[in-house]
Amino acid sequence: MVHLPEIALPAFLRERLAQGHPWVYRDHVPPNVRLPSGAWVAVRCGTWRGYALWDAEGPIALRIFSTRRPPDTIWLHDQLTRAWELRAPLRAAGITAYRWVFGEGDGLPGITIDRYGDFAVIQSYSPGARTLVDDVAAMLAKVDPTLRGVALRGSAGTRTATYEDHRDAAPDGESGARLRTLYGEAPPREVVITEHGIRFAVALYAAQKTGLFLDQRENRRFVEGLAAGRTVLNCFAYTGGFALYALRGGARRVVSVDIGKGLATATHYNLMLNNLDDGRHQFETADCFELLEKYAASGERFDLVILDPPSFARRKESRFAAQRSYARLNALGMRCVVPGGLLATASCTTQVGPEAFREALAAAGAIADRRLQIIHEAGQPLDHPAPAHFPEGRYLKFVVGRVEERV
């Protein structure tokens, strides 16, 4: 990387780049730039200098990796080590599944790395960053020699992944997701991991998601502390994450709802792994919106309703439709809460920020003729850091509120 191509950027970007924002959009790059994805470039904006990877497709043309020197193997080792050290409290707590690298949040734009037991799984949502995965895999084993294997999660589909795809999935609609071993042993079909003493079966080769959203770990634990003696409705339950914590927390009854194929069986398996009473749990394979409407109309009420839907908007153009969807969903949820009961609701949509999500909850209260008294707000855990200079990284919102009838 001695003779790097240099790209000059408009002066108005200097302040944002100096603050550390890692993205440069394609419409801010000179139109005559023609480079292959994965090419390293020097970037200049007034007196500011940086080093970036070029993407030949997608709305983001440049991802900034460094302002000090062109990244090399020493730089990469330092970045992975810093990310490893940040997660030390999780390992000390006996947590065996966590996000080792959270892309831009850990200074490695376009790359996420999840740790499941003795295996690491890399995923890239940037064509340029994909050129780094072999070097990253080799360096992970140097940072932690106990790793048994490192694999790359890929897919047979053709859609370009975006930042919204980073959460825990292959891009929607791509059914050919697979793992390719990059280092050491091939991961097993299933790994049983532990978080806060609860065991989960993780299907590493699943076509879409692994079976566990790592970013909700601390929010699941918070719900456990609310569950004692309550009836709980767990919507978009997936493989029962919130349900397991609620049952361990002493919930009197939990109803989990998800439309996904095979999720009832996967949830039952997780209950068995933890010796939890399946008699207190019921799984409904159904559309959550439709079932909430049915419960609201029939007068079915719960002491605690949990809403953890998938992203409602992957593009900025969809953010207003997403806010309307959140308002509708949460209005239905509020109507299914007993007066004085609790609503625990989440949004993983990057395009809807914390303030906009609260506005959607206020709109939901108006629709449902309820008053939501917020008692707790949270976001991502420490293995999903959101830099101050990168608000896009603050994607997860989690709000718990008391639902009251209007007076």
N, C-alpha and C positions, 0 to 999 in steps of 0.2 A: 504493500500500500504506500509506496514511495511517491509515485506520481498519480495522485488521485484527481479525477475530474472535479472541477469546482463549479458550484452553482450559486449565483448571486440571487438573493431574495429581496422583495420590496422592503423599504425602510420601516413601514408601519408594523412589520412583524417583530422588530427588534426587541421591544419591551417584553412581549410574550415569550420569545425564545430565551431572553436573558433570565426570565423567571424560571425557566426549565421546562416549558411545555414541549413534549416530544414529537408533536405532529406538525407536518407542513402539508396542506392540501394541494391537490394537483392544479387548481386554478390560481395558485400563488407562485407556481414554478414557470420559468420561461418556456414557451410552447415548443422551442426547438430542441429541448433535451430529449435525447433518444438513447436509453441505456437498458441493459437487461436487468430484470429483477435480481436483487442480491448484490448489485454493484455498490461498492463503498464510494462515497463522494465526500469532498470537503464542502462545507456550506458557509457562505459569508452573508452577513446582513449588517451593513455598516461596520462597526468595530467588533461586532460579535462573530465568533468562529465556532464551528462545530463539525462533527463527523456523523454521517448518517448512512443508512441503507436505503437504496432506491427500490421502489415498487413500480413496475411498468403498468400495472392495472389497479383499479380501485380508486376511491376518492382520495386516499392518503398516499401522496407520492413519496414523502420522506419521513423516516422515523429516526429521530436523533438519539444516538447512543452515548456520545461523549463530547465534552467541550475541551478536554485537556490534551488528548492524544488519540490517534487512530486506534481503535480497539484491536487487541491482540490476545494471545492465550493467557498472558499474565493478567490483563484487564478482565478477561472472562472469568478466570479463577477467583479474582477479588470480588466480582459481582455475585457469583454463586456462593461464595463463602459468607458474604454479608447477609445474603438472604437466608442461608442455613443458620447463622447465628441468631437472626431475628426470631426464628421458630423454636429456639431452645426451650422456652417455657412450655410449649406444647409437648415436646418430647419428655420433659421432666414430669409433666402431668400424666404420662402414660398414653397420650393420644398418638395413634399410629397411622392416621390418615390426615394429611394437610396439604395445602398448596405451598410447595417449596419456592416456586417463582411465580409471581403475579405480573408478568409482562412489564408494562410501563411503570407499575407500582414498585418494581424492584430493579428498574433501570435496564431491563431487557425487553424492549418493545417488540410486540408481535409473538411472544413466546410465553406459554404457561407450562409449569411442571408440577404434577401432583405426585405425592408420595403415598403409596398404599403398602403398608408393611415394609417388606424388603425390596419393593420394586418402585421405580419411578416411571411416570408416563408423561411424555412431552406432547404438547399440541401447539401448532402454530396457526395464527389467523392473519399472517402476512406472507405473501409469496417470497419477498426478500429475506425474511427471517428464516424461512425454511432452509436456506443455504447454510445456516449455522448449526442445525440440529445434530449433525455428527460430532462436531467439535464440542457442543454442549454435553452430549451423552458421555463422551470420553472424560470431560472435566468433572462431571457429577461424581464419577467413580473415584476421582482423586480427592474431591472434597469429603466424600463419605465412602471409605473403602468397604463398609459393610453391605453396600448395595449388591443385591444378587443379579439385578437386571435392569436395563433401561429400554423402554419401547417408545415408539412414535405412534400416536393415534392419527390415522389418516382416514380417507374415505374414497369411495369409487365415484363420488359425484363430481360435478364440474362447477358448482356455484362457488364463487369466491367468498371465503369466510370473512366476517367482519368482527369488529371489537365486541359486538353483542354476542358473538358465538363463544366467548371465552369461559362462560360460567361452568359448564360441565357436560358439554355435548358436542357432537358433530353437527355441522350445519343442518338445519331442519330440512327434512325431505330426502336426506341422503342415507339410504338404508344399507350401504355397503361399508360402513365404518369398520376399521380393522386396526390391529396393532402390528407393527413391524419392529422386531427386536434390533436394537442398535448396539447394545452392549450386554455381555453376560448371558444369563438364562432368559428364555422366553417366559413372560409372566403366566401364571396359571389361569385357567378360565375364571376362577373365582378366588377372591381373597377375603378372609374375615378380619375386619379391622376393629379397633376399639376407640371410642371417644367418650370421655367422662364415665368410664365403666360400662357403657352400653356397647354391645357388639352388633355390627352390621355386615351382611354379606354384600360384597362389591363385585359386580360382574364386569370385569375389565374389558371384555370383548363385546359388550352390548353395542348394538348398532347405533343407538342414540346417546343414552346416558348411562353412567356407571352404576347407579342405584343409590347414590348419596350425594346431596348437595353440601359440599364442605363449608360453604360460606354461611350456612344457617346454624352451625354448630353451637355457638353461644346463645343464639336465640331459642334453639330447642331447649337448652338448659334453663333459660329464663322461664319458659312455659312450664317446665317441670315444677318450678316453685309456685305456680299459680293453680295447679291442677287438683290439689287435694279436695276430695269430696265433690268435685264438680262433674257435670255431664259435659262432654266435649265433642264438637263437630270439627273434624279435621279435613278441610277441603284441599283439593290438589295434593293428595296425601302421598303420591308416588309410592315408595316402598315403606311408608309408615314412620318416617323419622320423628315427626312431632308426636305421633301417637305413642311411640315407645316411651318417650320421655314423660308424657302425660300419665301413662299407666304406671310407670315407676314412681311418679309423684303422687300417686294415690287417687287418680281420677276414678269416679264411680262407674262411668261408662264412656266409651269413646267410639264414635262412628267416623270411619275414614272413607273418603270419597275420591275416586279418580276413575277416568274413563279408559285408562291405558290397559292394554292386554297383558295379562300375567302379573299384574301388580298386587292383586289380592293374594296370590300364592306367595309372591316374594315377601309381602308384609307378614303373612303367617309364618314363614320361615324365620324372619327376624324376631318375631315374638317367641318362637321356640328356642332360638339361640340365647335369649335372655331369660328364659323360664318365667315369662310373663303370662298372666291369666288370660287366655284367649276368650274366656267367658265374658269378660268385660269389654271385649272389642268386637266390632262389626264392620265389615268392609262392603261398601256399596260401589259396584262398577257402574258408573253413571256420569253423565255430563254435570259438572258442578253447578253451572248456572241453572240448568233445568231442575236439579234436585233442590237447590236453594229456593227456587220459585215454588216448588211443590210444598216444601216445609213451611215457607212463609204463608202460603194460602191455607194450609191445613192447621196452622197454629202450633206446629212442632217448634219447641224452643229449647235452647241449650244454655248452660251457664257460661260456656266459653266457646267461641267460634274462631277457628284459625283459617286464614286465607293466604295461601302461598302460591299464586298463579304463575305461569310462565310469562316471559316477556310479551307485552302487548304491542311493542313498537321496536323494530330494528333500525328504522330510519327516522331522521328528524321530521320528515314530512308526515309521519304517522303519530306524532306525539299528542296532538289534540284528540285524535280518535282513541288513543291509549288512555288519556285522562277520562274520557267519557266512559270507557270500559271499566276503569277502576271505580268511578263513581257508581255505576250500575251494580257492579259486583259487591261493593261494600255496602250499598243500600240494602241489597238482598241479605247480606250477612247480618247487618244490624237488626233487620226484621226477624231474624232467627235467634236473637239473643234475648234472654229473659231480662226484664227491667232491672238495672243494676248489675247485669252480667258484663262479661268482658269480650272484646273483639281484639284478636291479634292478627294483624294484617301486614302483608309485605308487598314490595314491588322490586323486581330485578331489572326494570327497564331503565337503561342509561338515559334515554331521551326525556324521562320524567324525573326531575330533580326532587330533593326533599321538600322544598316549598310547594312545588306543583303537586306533589303527592298529598300534602296536607290540605291543599285546596280541593283535591278530588274527594278527600274524606269529608270535608265540610259540605261539599255538594251532595255526597251520599247521605249525610245527615238530613239535609233538606228534603231529598227525595223520599227517605224513609220516615220522615217526621220524628227523628230521634236526635238526641244531643250526645256527641262523643266527647268525653272528657279524657284527654290524653294523659296517661300516667307513666309512660315509658317510651323512649325512642332509642333506636340503635341502628347500626349499619353492619359493616363487614368486620370479621375478627382480624386479629393481627397478621394472619397469613394472607390477607387480601388488602395490603396497605394502599391507601389512596393519597398520593402526594398532594400537598397544598397547591402546587402549580399545575395539577392535572385534575380538574373537577370531574372530567368524564370517568375517572376511575372510581368515583363515589357512586356506584350504581345501585347498591342494595339499601332499601329503606325498610325498617321494621318498626311498627307502631303498635302499642297496646293501649287500649282506651276502655273506659267504663261507658256502657251504653245506657242512656236514660231516656225515658219518655219526656217530651217537652211539657213544660208547665206554663 
